[in-house]
Amino acid sequence: MAQEFVKAKIQGDKVVVFLKPSCPYCVTAKDVLSKYKFRAGHLEMIDISGRSDMSSIQDFLQQITGARTVPRVFIGEECIGGGSDVSELHRSGKLEGMLQKIGALQ
């Protein structure tokens, strides 16, 4: 069931972040993404910390991304990494282009 949940969430032209609010890298990813003006429905933050299937979600994220840790940030079906990765893509100017490419920005 966790596989279906994750697969359903990362379909389409949006940014999806699987996170835990207490995680400092998750906070970094949220802070970076908050600098952009997303079109309605093109950014989804999913708090997995209170879910009964949290461990299964993290197991599946490890299968498809190579990392079990959060955040796992997806642009469409592509995982661009975690908090440090998102921060570096922003600093290099690449993140904005990636978001524009999928039509996520206003």
C-alpha positions in Angstrom: 0.0 0.0 0.0 2.9 2.4 0.7 4.1 1.8 -2.8 0.8 2.8 -4.4 0.6 5.8 -2.1 4.0 7.1 -3.1 3.5 6.3 -6.8 0.2 8.1 -6.9 1.6 11.2 -5.2 4.6 11.6 -7.5 2.7 11.4 -10.8 2.2 14.5 -12.8 3.8 17.9 -13.1 4.3 18.9 -9.5 6.8 18.9 -6.7 6.3 16.5 -3.9 8.2 16.5 -0.6 8.1 13.5 1.8 9.1 14.9 5.2 9.1 14.9 8.9 8.6 18.3 10.5 11.2 17.8 13.2 14.0 17.0 10.6 16.4 19.9 10.0 17.0 18.8 6.4 13.2 18.8 5.8 13.1 22.4 7.2 15.9 23.3 4.8 14.0 21.9 1.8 10.8 23.7 2.8 12.7 27.0 3.3 14.3 26.7 -0.2 11.0 25.8 -1.9 9.2 28.6 -0.1 11.3 31.1 -2.1 9.4 30.1 -5.2 5.8 31.1 -6.3 4.2 27.8 -7.2 1.0 27.5 -9.1 -1.9 26.1 -7.1 -1.6 22.3 -6.7 2.0 22.1 -7.9 3.7 21.7 -4.5 2.7 19.1 -2.0 4.4 18.5 1.4 3.6 15.1 2.8 4.3 14.7 6.5 4.9 11.0 7.0 5.8 11.2 10.7 2.4 10.3 12.1 1.5 7.7 9.5 1.1 4.0 10.5 2.8 3.1 7.2 5.8 5.5 7.7 8.4 2.8 7.8 7.0 1.1 4.6 7.0 4.5 2.8 10.6 5.0 3.8 11.5 1.4 2.7 9.9 2.1 -0.7 11.6 5.5 -1.0 14.9 3.7 -0.5 14.0 1.2 -3.2 13.3 3.9 -5.8 15.8 6.6 -4.7 18.6 4.8 -2.9 18.0 6.7 0.3 15.5 6.0 3.1 16.0 9.3 4.8 13.7 12.3 4.5 13.2 14.7 2.9 12.9 13.0 -0.5 12.0 15.7 -3.0 10.5 14.8 -6.3 9.9 16.9 -9.4 7.4 14.7 -11.2 8.6 11.2 -10.9 12.3 12.2 -10.6 13.8 12.4 -7.1 16.2 15.3 -6.9 17.4 14.3 -3.5 17.1 15.7 0.0 17.5 19.1 1.8 21.1 19.7 0.9 20.5 18.7 -2.7 17.6 21.1 -3.1 19.6 23.9 -1.4 22.5 23.3 -3.9 20.2 23.2 -6.9 18.7 26.5 -5.7 22.2 28.1 -5.2 23.4 27.0 -8.6 20.3 28.4 -10.3 19.2 25.0 -11.7 16.2 24.5 -9.5 14.2 27.4 -11.0 14.7 26.0 -14.5 13.6 22.5 -13.4 10.4 24.0 -11.8 9.7 26.1 -14.9 10.2 23.1 -17.2 7.2 21.3 -15.5 5.1 24.5 -15.4 5.0 24.5 -11.6 5.7 28.2 -11.2 3.4 31.2 -11.5 
